[in-house]
Amino acid sequence: MARLIGTMSENDLPEQLRIRREKRESLLSRGIAPYPVSVNRTASLKEIRERFKDLATDSPSGVIESVAGRIIFKRDTGKLCFATLREGDGTELQAMFSLDKVGEAVLESWKSDIDLGDIVSVTGEVITSKRGELSILANSYQIASKALRPLPNEHNPLNEETRVRQRYVDLIVRPEARVNARIRPKVLKSVRDTFDKYDFIEVETPMLQVMHGGAAARPFKTFSNAYDMDLYLRIAPELFLKRCVVGGIEKVFEINRNFRNEGADSSHSPEFAMLEMYWAYGDWQNMKSLTQEIIQNAALAIFGSHKVEHHDGRISDLGGNWRELDFYTAISESAGLTVTPATSREELVKIAEKAGLKVDPAWINGKLAEEIFEHFYSGKLNTPTFVMGFPVDTSPLVREHRSVKGIAEKWDLYIDGFELATGYSELIDPVIQRDRLIEQAKLGAKGDPEAMQVDEDFLRAMEHGMPPMGGVGMGIDRLLMALTGLGIRETILFPLVKPEEN
């Protein structure tokens, strides 16, 4: 009887998969472990390349090493076989198998047992070939892991969807994927280095929360068996980080995972990485300067310049002092008439309908103004731009502007047409904060799934005295987008995708 693998029998498997499984069985029958506990590895391929980079053409080194890697090229001839090994960072090295070195039995087993994609350990002398190629002239080899599936090739390449679903294969076959995976930790190191310069403290706050807050977003809901209660996955760490500031951690940040039960597109993912930071005695202007410095330092860390090269070759200049654009002035210029925080709803509806925007009756005035702005400027703010002064009624955790009524001291940073970060002068008056959260709760009662709840413990923390402060939220995945030009699913190593259909 054919043994089932997944939902199909061996007899139904494609030919290559069947042959590779037969080779696995053959190895086992001969007492050869296709998946050993360990193999010989005395040096990495990168170490070999660096140590012997000056070895002359067609020369022996006299040094015996054991190296390991995945076979990404294999050419078997009569008495001399060649293979290219690749390790995780993409470093490659040639392995040579000569009849007079390994003997007929080993050479034949290499030809018959080993396939492209297998991971092997090769022991032999480090040499250069007659063509000057640094190589390992094998004395022996050991299989480290038998690949039961073939790798993609130029005749059967990975499409974009498969790259996302099978990132492990993407990392094996595509240099860009390996580079992208290594950019992220470099960016995070740069971000932390910038914070260290200003004596910020990094903390961790709960992902499971009794109530959602800190952003206008639809939450994911779950249930705790231990506590017999509903819980929410974090949509933002803001309210806990502000508790830290109340407690005396005056410069605080967190790099965390957030979850928002909303749409997914080229710049939105239901699960994403977020940087949030709060600076006691700072304000939105201080946070604007710090945000620009964080991003410019990240560009320097990756590219050595504020001019970053995107994956398609386009150059994006992140240098200099970034421009500012007033929110209501921007709407006025696009609408052809003056729009202010005092503009009536009727007038805003007329502007929206004239622009072809469908108006949701549930939108409050500030939300309607933001939708109009988004309609006019979506995808158009490509050079780094701080959009300043958003409606106060859509910013329940933000201080009202110190001199202009109806707007909040809030900015959004746009780069390459998408919103990258948001900064504020934070609201610290617990009485006003309570009133605003009550208004949010009323909106929630009317069916707004993004409305915040009244968090009594957060209000209690504020009532102990919260110092003036500035705050920023910035998407880490979107920061990678700004630096590389990639979509969000390429900047996240394993983004959420729907299950494959059989």
Protein Blocks (a to p, Z undefined) as FASTA:
>chain_A
ZZdehjacfklpcfklmmmmmmmmmmmmnopafbdfbdcdfbdfklmmmmmmmgcehiae
hiacddddddfbdcddfklccdddddfkopacdddddfklnommlmmmmmmmpcghiacd
ddddddddfkopacdddfbdcdfbdcfbdcddfklccdfklmmmmmmlmmmmmmklmmmm
mmmmmmmmmmmmmmmmnopacddddfbdfbdchiacdddddddfklopacdddfbfklmm
mmmmmnopabccddddddddddddfkbcfbdcddddddehiafklmmmmmmmmmmmmmmm
mnopabdcdfkopacdfehjdddddfklmmmmmnopacdfklcfklmmmmmmmnopacdf
klcfklmmmmmmmmmmgokambgcddehiafklmmkbccdfkbghiacdddddeehiafb
dcddddfbfklmmmmmmmmmmmmmnopakbccddfklmmmmmnopaddddddddfklmmm
mmnopafklmpmbacdddddZZ
